[in-house]
Amino acid sequence: MRVFHVEWEARNFFAPKLLDKLEGMIAGIGVDIVDVPRFGRQLEKTPKLRDRLFTDVERDLPLRSLAARFAAKEAIAKALGAPSGMNWQDCSIIKDASGDPQIHLIGSVQEESERRGITSWHLTMSHDGDMAIAMVIAEKL
């Protein structure tokens, strides 16, 4: 009986502190998956869509890369709670010096990120076959 009591005390002592710390760190998580051929058909069907969704730096990338970047932008929107009035061009996915994808925010998306206290973003993107996927974690310290 004493062992159970000590275990219970340890959980009640450590768990709330750990949960408080985790709650203070993760501000949002977002994930999105895109059907690449379907996305390509939408871009062909609506020529201005490419200009509306992507920045000058992104626009001329291959279709699979565009699909992954669109998934990343959708995931960012979800991590921010899908704010209304989000401008897709206020968020771009660029490669750093080592080739890793980085999130670059300006305007409305940056303002919402700052309003939520987000201090850093973590992004992973992948594509396999006809699918592209992205996941983001918004972190605040």
N, C-alpha and C positions, 0 to 999 in steps of 0.2 A: 504494500500500500504506500509506503514511503517513496518508492521509486516513481510511482505514478504521480505523486504530488510534486516531486522535484521536476519531472518532465513537464508537467503542466505549468509550473512556475517559470521554467526556462522559456517555454513557448510564449507565455504571456508577457515575459520581460523583453525577449528579443524580437518576436514577430511584429508587434506594432512599430517598433523603431525601424525595422527593416522595411516594412510597408510604407511608412512615412517617407523614408529615403527614396524608395522606388517611385512613389507617387510624385515626389519632387523632381525626379529625373526625366521621366517619360511624359512628354506633353501630348504626343499623338503618334499613332501608327496608321499607315495607309498601305494598301496593296491593290494592284489592278492588273488585269490580264487583257491582252488585245489579240484578236484574231487578225493576223497580218494580211492575208489576202482580202478579207472583208474591209479592213482599214484602207488598203490600197484602192479598192473599188470606190470607197467614199471620197477619197482624195481626187480620183479621176472624175467622179460624178459632180463634185462641187469644187471647181478649181480654186476658188478663193479660200477654201478651208485650210490649205497648207499655209497660206499667209496669215490667217487668223490664229492658227495654233502654234506656229513655230517662229523663232527669231531668225534673223539673217544668218547667224552662225549655224543653226540647225537645218534650215530649209532644204539644202541640197544633199543631205545625207541619204544613203540607201534606205529603201522602204523599211527593212527590218529595224534599222536604227531609229527611224522616225516612229515606228510603232512602239518600240521600247521607251523612247522619250515621252511619247504621249501617255503610256502607262505610268511613267514616273510622275508626270504632271497631274494625272488623275489621282495617284497615290498621295501626292503632296496636298491636293485639295481635300482628300478624305482625312488626312492627318490634321488638317486645319479645321475640320468640322464642316467642310463644303460651304465656305462663305459665299454669299451672293455677291455678284459684281466682280468676281475674280477675272482678271485679264490674263489669258494664256501666255501672252508675250512677256508678262511680268515675272515669268519663271522660265529659266532655260537650263538645260542640262549640257554642261561642257566637260571636256576632258582636262585633267590637270597634267602636269609635266610627265607623270609616270603613266598616263593613259587611263587613269581611273576616273569614272564619272563623278562630277561635282554639281551640286545644286547652286545656281546663281539666282538670287531674288532681287527684284526691284519693285517699285510702285506699290500697288494694292496688296500683292502677295507678301512683300517684305513688311508692310505695315501690319498686316494680320499676324504674321510671324512674331513681330516685336510685341504686339499687343498681348499675345499669349505667352510672352517671356521666353520664347525659343531662342536658345543660344547656339545650337548646332544641329545639323541634319546628317543623317546616315542614309545612303542610297545603295541599293543593289539592283541591277537589271540583268535580264537574261532573255535569250530567245532560243527556241528549239522547234524545228519543223515549222509549222504555221502559227505558232504562238509566241508572244512576247510578254514578259512579266516584269513588274517592278515592285519593290517594297521600300518604304521609307520609314524611318523612325525620327521623330522630332524630339529633341532633348532640351531640357532646361536645367540649369545648375542652381 
